[in-house]
Amino acid sequence: MTILNRRTDHTARPRDGGRWELWEQHAPAIRAYAARRVEADAVDDVVAETFAIAWRKLPREADPLPWLYAVARRVVHGHRRSHARRSALLLRVGGQRDVPSAPDPADQVHGDPELARAFATLTENEREAICLVAWEGLDHADAARVAGCSRETFAVRLSRARMRLRVALDHEGRARTAAASSNGTTHALRPVTATTLEALHDA
């Protein structure tokens, strides 16, 4: 009979205490990440599945949060695919048309309608790049790990996203000015929110 020795070195997986410490430290951040990307009644499921995976494959990084974001990203994508298939089935079988959809990240840009409309013109990858930096507060290296690409690729993606966002915001500004001129009114300056500054800041 072969006896498997327990690993006792520092690379061994933590016991349950380590798992709960991981949860206590990072569950709020993962919950916020999920809440921006799935419908409200699915947030708990995404968080639970993310940590179920994390507890089976505990990371050894000094800062596990970027790794947890990457796990949550895969869980969210899987949820969206399942949600889309379920919605399509309900439409085919029962003609149901009130299936709640996952929130659009553009809808999370509160207090700045022009920024929300401009944000909606970006691709999903471009939105994600800005969200990871502006909302999750990750640096380029950690954000690239979450996005599953190299740091160089992420930097290019983020730069392109910011450029396209600036162009879209300029278009919004010109449209507002034209509308104000046609009404014979003086247009007000577009409110510059913290989200705007974070999204356009070249970190």
C-alpha positions as CSV (number, residue, x, y, z in Angstrom):
1,M,0.0,0.0,0.0
2,T,1.3,3.4,-0.9
3,I,1.0,6.0,1.8
4,L,0.6,9.6,0.6
5,N,2.4,12.0,2.9
6,R,0.7,15.2,3.7
7,R,2.5,18.3,2.4
8,T,3.7,20.3,5.3
9,D,5.8,23.0,3.6
10,H,4.7,26.6,3.0
11,T,3.2,25.9,-0.4
12,A,0.5,23.5,1.0
13,R,-3.0,24.7,0.7
14,P,-4.4,26.5,3.7
15,R,-6.9,24.9,6.0
16,D,-10.5,26.0,6.3
17,G,-9.2,29.1,8.2
18,G,-7.3,30.2,5.1
19,R,-10.4,29.7,3.0
20,W,-12.6,31.8,5.2
21,E,-9.9,34.5,5.4
22,L,-9.9,34.6,1.6
23,W,-13.7,35.0,1.7
24,E,-13.7,37.7,4.4
25,Q,-11.0,39.7,2.6
26,H,-12.2,39.5,-1.0
27,A,-15.9,38.6,-1.1
28,P,-17.1,42.3,-1.1
29,A,-14.9,43.1,-4.1
30,I,-16.1,40.0,-6.0
31,R,-19.7,40.8,-5.1
32,A,-19.3,44.3,-6.5
33,Y,-17.6,42.9,-9.6
34,A,-20.5,40.5,-10.2
35,A,-23.2,43.1,-9.4
36,R,-21.9,45.3,-12.3
37,R,-22.2,42.4,-14.7
38,V,-25.1,40.1,-13.9
39,E,-28.7,40.6,-12.9
40,A,-29.3,41.2,-9.2
41,D,-30.8,37.7,-8.4
42,A,-27.7,36.0,-9.9
43,V,-25.0,37.9,-7.9
44,D,-25.0,35.5,-5.0
45,D,-24.7,32.5,-7.3
46,V,-21.7,34.1,-9.1
47,V,-20.0,34.9,-5.9
48,A,-20.6,31.4,-4.5
49,E,-19.4,29.6,-7.6
50,T,-16.3,31.9,-7.8
51,F,-15.3,31.0,-4.2
52,A,-16.2,27.3,-4.7
53,I,-13.7,27.2,-7.5
54,A,-11.2,29.2,-5.5
55,W,-11.4,26.9,-2.6
56,R,-10.6,23.9,-4.8
57,K,-7.7,25.7,-6.5
58,L,-6.4,28.1,-3.9
59,P,-4.0,30.6,-5.4
60,R,-0.4,31.0,-4.1
61,E,0.0,34.6,-5.2
62,A,0.7,37.2,-2.5
63,D,-2.4,39.1,-3.7
64,P,-5.0,36.6,-4.8
65,L,-7.6,39.3,-5.8
66,P,-6.6,39.5,-9.5
67,W,-6.8,35.7,-9.7
68,L,-10.2,35.8,-8.1
69,Y,-11.4,38.4,-10.6
70,A,-10.2,36.1,-13.4
71,V,-12.2,33.2,-11.9
72,A,-15.3,35.5,-11.5
73,R,-14.9,36.6,-15.1
74,R,-15.1,33.1,-16.3
75,V,-18.1,32.4,-14.1
76,V,-19.9,35.5,-15.4
77,H,-19.3,34.6,-19.0
78,G,-20.7,31.1,-18.3
79,H,-23.7,32.6,-16.6
80,R,-24.3,34.9,-19.6
81,R,-24.2,32.0,-22.0
82,S,-26.6,30.0,-19.9
83,H,-28.9,33.0,-19.5
84,A,-28.9,33.6,-23.2
85,R,-29.8,29.9,-23.9
86,R,-32.5,29.9,-21.3
87,S,-34.0,33.1,-22.6
88,A,-34.0,31.8,-26.2
89,L,-35.7,28.5,-25.0
90,L,-38.4,30.4,-23.1
91,L,-39.1,32.6,-26.2
92,R,-39.4,29.5,-28.4
93,V,-41.5,27.4,-26.0
94,G,-43.7,30.0,-24.3
95,G,-43.3,33.2,-26.1
96,Q,-42.1,34.8,-22.9
97,R,-40.5,38.2,-23.6
98,D,-40.0,39.6,-20.1
99,V,-36.8,37.6,-19.3
100,P,-34.6,39.9,-17.2
101,S,-31.3,40.6,-18.9
102,A,-27.9,41.1,-17.4
103,P,-27.0,44.7,-16.7
104,D,-25.1,46.7,-19.3
105,P,-21.9,48.2,-17.8
106,A,-23.0,51.5,-19.5
107,D,-26.0,51.5,-17.2
108,Q,-23.7,51.6,-14.2
109,V,-22.3,55.0,-15.1
110,H,-24.6,57.0,-12.9
111,G,-25.1,60.8,-13.1
112,D,-23.5,61.2,-16.5
113,P,-25.9,60.3,-19.4
114,E,-23.5,61.4,-22.0
115,L,-20.7,59.2,-20.6
116,A,-23.1,56.3,-20.5
117,R,-24.1,56.7,-24.1
118,A,-20.4,57.1,-25.1
119,F,-19.5,54.0,-23.0
120,A,-22.1,52.0,-24.8
121,T,-20.4,52.5,-28.1
122,L,-17.3,50.5,-27.0
123,T,-16.8,46.8,-27.6
124,E,-17.2,44.4,-24.7
125,N,-13.4,44.0,-24.4
126,E,-12.9,47.8,-24.4
127,R,-15.5,48.3,-21.7
128,E,-13.9,45.6,-19.6
129,A,-10.5,47.2,-19.9
130,I,-11.8,50.5,-18.6
131,C,-13.9,48.8,-15.9
132,L,-11.0,46.8,-14.6
133,V,-8.9,49.9,-14.2
134,A,-11.5,52.6,-13.3
135,W,-13.9,50.5,-11.2
136,E,-11.9,47.6,-9.9
137,G,-8.8,49.7,-9.4
138,L,-6.3,47.2,-10.9
139,D,-3.0,48.2,-12.4
140,H,-2.2,47.1,-16.0
141,A,-0.4,43.9,-15.0
142,D,-3.2,42.6,-12.7
143,A,-5.9,43.8,-15.2
144,A,-4.2,41.8,-18.0
145,R,-4.2,38.7,-15.8
146,V,-8.0,39.1,-15.3
147,A,-8.6,39.7,-19.0
148,G,-6.4,36.7,-19.9
149,C,-4.0,38.6,-22.1
150,S,-0.5,39.9,-21.9
151,R,0.2,43.3,-20.3
152,E,1.2,44.7,-23.7
153,T,-2.1,43.5,-25.3
154,F,-4.1,45.0,-22.4
155,A,-2.3,48.3,-22.7
156,V,-3.1,48.5,-26.4
157,R,-6.7,47.6,-25.7
158,L,-7.1,50.1,-22.9
159,S,-5.5,52.9,-25.0
160,R,-7.9,52.1,-27.9
161,A,-10.8,52.1,-25.5
162,R,-9.9,55.5,-24.1
163,M,-9.4,57.0,-27.5
164,R,-12.7,55.7,-28.7
165,L,-14.4,57.0,-25.5
166,R,-12.9,60.4,-26.1
167,V,-14.2,60.5,-29.7
168,A,-17.7,59.4,-28.5
169,L,-17.7,62.0,-25.8
170,D,-16.7,64.7,-28.3
171,H,-19.5,63.6,-30.6
172,E,-21.9,63.8,-27.6
173,G,-20.7,67.3,-26.8
174,R,-21.1,68.5,-30.4
175,A,-24.6,67.1,-30.5
176,R,-25.5,68.9,-27.3
177,T,-24.1,72.1,-28.6
178,A,-26.1,71.8,-31.8
179,A,-29.3,71.1,-30.0
180,A,-28.8,74.0,-27.7
181,S,-28.1,76.3,-30.6
182,S,-31.2,75.2,-32.5
183,N,-33.2,76.0,-29.4
184,G,-31.6,79.3,-28.9
185,T,-30.3,78.4,-25.5
186,T,-26.8,78.4,-24.1
187,H,-25.7,74.8,-23.4
188,A,-24.4,73.9,-20.0
189,L,-21.1,72.2,-19.5
190,R,-21.3,68.5,-19.3
191,P,-20.8,67.3,-15.7
192,V,-17.4,65.8,-15.2
193,T,-17.8,62.9,-12.8
194,A,-15.2,60.9,-11.0
195,T,-16.0,58.0,-13.4
196,T,-15.3,60.3,-16.3
197,L,-11.9,61.3,-14.9
198,E,-11.0,57.7,-14.1
199,A,-12.0,56.4,-17.5
200,L,-10.0,59.0,-19.4
201,H,-7.0,59.2,-17.1
202,D,-3.9,57.6,-18.7
203,A,-2.5,55.5,-15.8
